[in-house]
Amino acid sequence: MNAPEKLPPTDAVRTDAQWLAAHWMPYTGNRDFKARPRLITGASGAYYTTHDGRQVFDGLSGLWCSGLGHGRREIADAIGRQAATLDYAPAFQFGHPLSFELANRIVAHMPAGLNRVFFTDSGSEATDTALKMARAYWRTRGQAGKTRLIGRTKGYHGVNFGGISVGGLVANRKAFGQGVEADHLPHTQPPAGSFHKGMPPTGAELADELLNLIALHDASNIAAVIVEPLAGSAGVIVPPVGYLQRLREICTQHDILLIFDEVITGFGRMGAWTGSEAFGVTPDILNFAKQVTNGAQPLGGVVVRQDIYDTFMAAGGPEYMLEFTHGYTYSAHPVACAAGIAAIDLLEREDAVQRVRELTPKFEAAVHSLRSARHVTDIRNYGLAAGLTIAALPGEPAKRPWQVAMAMYERGFYARYSGDTIAFAPPFVATPAEIDRFVAALGETLDQTA
Ligand SMILES: Cc1ncc(COP(=O)(O)O)c(C=O)c1O
C-alpha cells in the first residue's frame, strides 16, 4: 500500500495549551504532549494523517489493534448501519441478534473446546472477568479456598486492579497500593544479546517455578495462572520452546485453571487465529480484545471451555437467577458487535493469517538487520511482532526509547516505546517495502540518538 498524498493541514484543530488542558490523557506524558501536541486527524490503510498535514506510517497497528489497516469501509458501514438500526439494547436480561452471531464467529476460530464467550469492552475488563470467573468456578465446585491468582513478572493484563495485581510491570503497580492477592512466575525474557529469531530454544524450565508456588501455597488454594502467550507490552517476549506446554501440564496435574491473555496475540498477529494455535497449547480460558474489531470499536471478551460454563449453569439455582453476577453496561454493545462481525469477515476474506505468515520471514530479516544498530542490545520477534531493547541512559531508563519514538514520529513513522523497548507491529496490510522503510528510518534514528 502506498503512502497517500500529503494533505493540507486541518485549520480547525486547536492545539493551544489552554484548550488541551481539559483532557487528562491516558498513559501519556501530559506536560510534554501539551507542549508539543501530536494530534491525529485521520487514518487510511497503514497511515495516519496528523494535524499538521503529515502522513505517518502506523508501526504498531494503533495499539496492536488495527491489523487490517485503517478506514476500512466495510467496518465503518457496519457501524453506521447498526447505530441507525439499534444503537443500544440493555445488556442484562435482554439480548440482540448480533452478540450471538459474533460469539459464533469467534468460537469458529478458537482452539477446540473453547466455545462459550462472555463479552467485555476492553482487555482490562477481560482480565477481571476471567479472574473472577476462575474464583467463582472453584467456589461453585465446592472448592472456595482456591482463590490465589498467579501471573508473571513483566506480564501486562491491563490496568484495572485485577490486571495490575497479576501483571508484573512495576510502573503499573507501585503507585496504587494493595491489589488482589497474587504471586508471580519469573518472566521468560532471554538475556540481552540473545537476538533470538522466533521462539528461544531454552527457558522451558522456567515454567517449573509454578511447582515452587504450589509447594508454598498448595494447589487447593490456587485458582488460576494467567499469562500472555507472547508478552507484548513488556517488550515482545516470545515463549521459549516447550514453556507453555510445561505450564499446561502442571496446571492440569494440579487442577489449576490456565488463562491465556490473547488481547494482542488473538486474531492473526501470530500467523494463526490465536497464540494458542500458534504455540500449540490450549488454555482453559482465553481473553481477547483489540484486533477483534480492528480497533474500530471497544470490545473484548473471555472464551471458556464448555464445561466451565456448564458448571455455572448447573449451580445456578432457579432458572430466573443469575449464574454469574458480573457484566458491563456495554457488554456486547450492538455497534461493537457489528464492527467485530465486519472485522472477522475481512480477516477471513483477506486471509489475514496467511498474509502474516507470508510477511513473517521478511519482517524477521528486516528487524534483525538492526542487530548492530547503535544502542540496540537485543531483538525478539514472532509473527508480526518485534521488540528491540534499547540501552538505557544512566539513571533514566525510559528516556532514550522515548527520544527514539519521538524522532521517528518527526520522520513520519509511529513507533511505540514502552520501558526499555521499541516495539514494531505493523498492520497485516503493510508491504515489505514499508517494513523496510520503517526499519531503515529506525536504524538512522538510533544512529542519531545520543
Ligand atoms: C495482553 C493485554 N491484556 C490486556 C490489555 C488491556 O487492554 P485494554 O487497554 O483494552 O484494557 C492489553 C493492552 O495492551 C494487553 O496487551
The ligand as an SDF file (V2000), in Angstrom:
LIG
                    3D

 16 16  0  0  0  0  0  0  0  0999 V2000
   -2.1520   -8.6830   26.9600 C   0  0  0  0  0  0  0  0  0  0  0  0
   -3.0050   -7.4990   27.2740 C   0  0  0  0  0  0  0  0  0  0  0  0
   -4.0060   -7.6200   28.1570 N   0  0  0  0  0  0  0  0  0  0  0  0
   -4.8030   -6.6040   28.4760 C   0  0  0  0  0  0  0  0  0  0  0  0
   -4.6210   -5.3730   27.8900 C   0  0  0  0  0  0  0  0  0  0  0  0
   -5.5080   -4.2380   28.2780 C   0  0  0  0  0  0  0  0  0  0  0  0
   -6.3980   -3.9420   27.2800 O   0  0  0  0  0  0  0  0  0  0  0  0
   -7.2420   -2.5730   27.3560 P   0  0  0  0  0  0  0  0  0  0  0  0
   -6.2710   -1.4680   27.1860 O   0  0  0  0  0  0  0  0  0  0  0  0
   -8.2120   -2.7430   26.2170 O   0  0  0  0  0  0  0  0  0  0  0  0
   -7.9210   -2.5460   28.6670 O   0  0  0  0  0  0  0  0  0  0  0  0
   -3.6190   -5.1940   26.9440 C   0  0  0  0  0  0  0  0  0  0  0  0
   -3.4110   -3.8920   26.3030 C   0  0  0  0  0  0  0  0  0  0  0  0
   -2.4220   -3.6410   25.6570 O   0  0  0  0  0  0  0  0  0  0  0  0
   -2.7730   -6.2800   26.6510 C   0  0  0  0  0  0  0  0  0  0  0  0
   -1.7600   -6.1580   25.7890 O   0  0  0  0  0  0  0  0  0  0  0  0
  1  2  1  0
  2  3  1  0
  2 15  2  0
  3  4  2  0
  4  5  1  0
  5  6  1  0
  5 12  2  0
  6  7  1  0
  7  8  1  0
  8  9  2  0
  8 10  1  0
  8 11  1  0
 12 13  1  0
 12 15  1  0
 13 14  2  0
 15 16  1  0
M  END
$$$$
